Every structure is written in C-alpha cells, then in structure tokens.
Amino acid sequence: MADVVELTPELTEITDGLRFPEGPIAMPDGSIVLVEMFGPRLTRVAPDGTKTTVAEIEGGPNGAAVGPDGAIYLCNNGGCFEPVEFGGMMFPGPFAPERYIGGRIQRVDVHTGAVSDLYTECDGRPLRAPNDLVMDGHGGFWFTDHGIRNDAARTSDLTGIYYAKVDGSEIREVVFPVEGPNGIGLSPDLDTLYWAETQNGRVHRRTVVGLGELAPTTPFDLSGVLCGLPGMQYLDSLAVDGDGWVCAATLFNGGITAISPDGTQIEHHATGDLMTTNICFGGDDLRTAYVTLSSTGRLASFPWPRQGLRLAHQ
C-alpha cells in the first residue's frame, strides 16, 4: 500500500444541529441540499447556515443527486438503522425491524416537496437498503444497495451494484455479489465506475463499456481493486475530483481518504469527526469541499487541493 500523506485542513462550520447528515449536493445558489438520515428529511442549508426543510422523508434517506429534470433523486435505506446516541454523538445502530419500511429509490420535487417512489425492487427482489447514487448524464444512474446486517438474526445481505433510468422505465443488477457497497462515483471521462465497500475498506473499479454496462471481470482480476485500507477504517460515500482522485469519506479515522487514479498516492484529510460520511465539491471554482460530519450533526467546508468535478445536472 502507498504511504499516506496526513493533512489537517482548516474547517469552516456552516451549520450544526443536523440529525446524521449525508448526501450533500452543492446547488447553484450556494446552498447545500442534504439528507438527515434520522430526521428523516431533505434539508437545504443556506450559506449563512440557515436550514429549511425541503421534504419529510419516511424511512432513512442516504445518498442524493440532482436529476436531469431538476428533481432530487434519493437512495432510501428504509429506516433500517436504529439511531444511537453516545457521548454526545449520534451513530447508526443495529437493524430496527419495527422502523423498516423497505429500501427504495425516490424522487423529490424540490418546489412542492412531493416524494414519490421510483423503484422498490429489481427482477422481483426487493431493494434492501439503497445507499448512494451517481447520475451518468444519459438519463440513468448507478446506485449501491448496502444491504442489512441483522445481528439478532445473525444474517448479512449479499447485494449488488445497480443501473436504473430516471424515468422509472428500467432497473437492472449489473454486479453481484458485493459486500456492503456504499459510496459510488464516476471518473471525469465517465469511463470508470468506482464503489466503496464499507467493512472491507476497499475501493473497487470497473470499466464502463456502454449505458449501464461494465466490462466483464474474473474473481482473480486484481485490477478491480483500486485500493484497500489497513486497520479499522470503514468507507462511506465518495466523490471523484477533477483530477480523477477518488475521495472516500472514512469512518473511525475521521476524514476523507483521497486516492489517486492509479492507486499509488493516498491523502488523508482529517476532520475530527468519527462519522465523516460524505463529500461534495462546490464554489465558483469547485475548489471547496463540503463534508457531512454526521456523529456531531454538522456541515463543514474546507479548501480542496485540486479542482472538484462538476457532476451531471449539477
């Protein structure tokens, strides 16, 4: 593994009092739209930190992205986690069957707050706990289903990587099995799909060969793993910057782990929050990183050493 360059950026807190924020989206007006998984709701945070509710979301909203119609598309884990507060911090607790409404992909009208289900199953199999998504700019999106780990039943789902159309006309499983997939993103040229596995601490990659199609691979193709982190480092959501670095929010070491496109260089940008769950890029020059510091309920920003990547429909 490459040596890790440890960085301690100066964070600017934008707002606090959020109930486990995730899925930040930098909007054209300078605001950040994000989900509060234990709100549960979709929230807009103004540059001055003022918070307004866009929509109440039943279940457990996770990843979010702007679609071609300007609506917000959500991964909803169905409320599978029980919120746990400990030491003044909030964490996702064990599977809570009494809260769980089933996983789903949803569309939110930002003008009216109307929420509609787009997908709840694939090939007759219910979605378990969709986690993160990325638009491809061609009317579709890739998303992960993190699955459910049920300690009481001693079970853990095997799930996959999916591709779906924003108009609700098609959904298909493209990669199976995957162990706890979380963040997902595309390279600047849209030719490589990346996803992070939480408990394994690995970032995987596959070549995109068509709309919703990936190049085949074999179990012994080592090139499919961009990076594996040592020790107790869990990976959450991710973004890709303009130079192609994969920037994965990393749990327990509290920060963003940025990995060069060839996997030979690694940076760790410390944030001080054990549950740093997501990153997006914004600002006029896309050199501002916005991060969700979920255990302490904050949204913060700091300068990014490279230019960020403008996402489809951003």
SULJO-V775022 format. One record per residue. N is the residue number from 0. OMEGA is omega as a letter, one per 40 degrees, with the letter a starting at -180 (NA if undefined). Layout:
N,OMEGA ; N,OMEGA
This chain:
0,i ; 1,i ; 2,a ; 3,i ; 4,a ; 5,a ; 6,i ; 7,a ; 8,i ; 9,a ; 10,i ; 11,i ; 12,a ; 13,i ; 14,i ; 15,i ; 16,i ; 17,a ; 18,a ; 19,i ; 20,i ; 21,i ; 22,a ; 23,i ; 24,i ; 25,a ; 26,a ; 27,a ; 28,i ; 29,i ; 30,i ; 31,i ; 32,a ; 33,i ; 34,i ; 35,a ; 36,i ; 37,i ; 38,d ; 39,a ; 40,i ; 41,a ; 42,i ; 43,i ; 44,i ; 45,i ; 46,i ; 47,i ; 48,i ; 49,a ; 50,i ; 51,i ; 52,i ; 53,a ; 54,i ; 55,a ; 56,i ; 57,i ; 58,a ; 59,i ; 60,a ; 61,a ; 62,a ; 63,i ; 64,i ; 65,i ; 66,a ; 67,i ; 68,a ; 69,i ; 70,i ; 71,i ; 72,a ; 73,i ; 74,a ; 75,a ; 76,i ; 77,a ; 78,a ; 79,a ; 80,i ; 81,i ; 82,i ; 83,i ; 84,a ; 85,i ; 86,a ; 87,i ; 88,a ; 89,a ; 90,i ; 91,a ; 92,a ; 93,i ; 94,a ; 95,a ; 96,a ; 97,i ; 98,a ; 99,i ; 100,a ; 101,a ; 102,a ; 103,i ; 104,a ; 105,i ; 106,i ; 107,i ; 108,a ; 109,a ; 110,a ; 111,a ; 112,a ; 113,a ; 114,i ; 115,i ; 116,i ; 117,i ; 118,i ; 119,a ; 120,i ; 121,a ; 122,i ; 123,i ; 124,i ; 125,i ; 126,a ; 127,a ; 128,i ; 129,a ; 130,a ; 131,a ; 132,i ; 133,i ; 134,i ; 135,i ; 136,a ; 137,i ; 138,a ; 139,i ; 140,i ; 141,i ; 142,i ; 143,i ; 144,a ; 145,a ; 146,a ; 147,i ; 148,a ; 149,a ; 150,a ; 151,i ; 152,a ; 153,a ; 154,i ; 155,a ; 156,i ; 157,a ; 158,a ; 159,i ; 160,a ; 161,i ; 162,a ; 163,i ; 164,a ; 165,a ; 166,i ; 167,a ; 168,a ; 169,i ; 170,i ; 171,i ; 172,a ; 173,i ; 174,i ; 175,e ; 176,i ; 177,a ; 178,i ; 179,i ; 180,a ; 181,a ; 182,a ; 183,a ; 184,i ; 185,i ; 186,a ; 187,i ; 188,i ; 189,a ; 190,a ; 191,i ; 192,i ; 193,i ; 194,a ; 195,i ; 196,a ; 197,a ; 198,i ; 199,a ; 200,a ; 201,i ; 202,i ; 203,i ; 204,i ; 205,i ; 206,i ; 207,a ; 208,i ; 209,i ; 210,a ; 211,a ; 212,i ; 213,i ; 214,i ; 215,i ; 216,i ; 217,i ; 218,a ; 219,i ; 220,a ; 221,a ; 222,i ; 223,i ; 224,i ; 225,a ; 226,i ; 227,a ; 228,a ; 229,i ; 230,a ; 231,i ; 232,i ; 233,a ; 234,i ; 235,a ; 236,a ; 237,i ; 238,i ; 239,a ; 240,a ; 241,i ; 242,i ; 243,i ; 244,i ; 245,a ; 246,a ; 247,i ; 248,a ; 249,a ; 250,i ; 251,i ; 252,i ; 253,i ; 254,i ; 255,i ; 256,a ; 257,a ; 258,a ; 259,a ; 260,i ; 261,i ; 262,a ; 263,a ; 264,a ; 265,i ; 266,i ; 267,i ; 268,a ; 269,i ; 270,a ; 271,i ; 272,a ; 273,a ; 274,i ; 275,a ; 276,a ; 277,i ; 278,i ; 279,a ; 280,a ; 281,a ; 282,a ; 283,a ; 284,a ; 285,i ; 286,i ; 287,i ; 288,i ; 289,a ; 290,i ; 291,i ; 292,a ; 293,a ; 294,i ; 295,i ; 296,a ; 297,i ; 298,a ; 299,i ; 300,i ; 301,a ; 302,i ; 303,a ; 304,i ; 305,i ; 306,i ; 307,a ; 308,i ; 309,a ; 310,i ; 311,i ; 312,a ; 313,NA
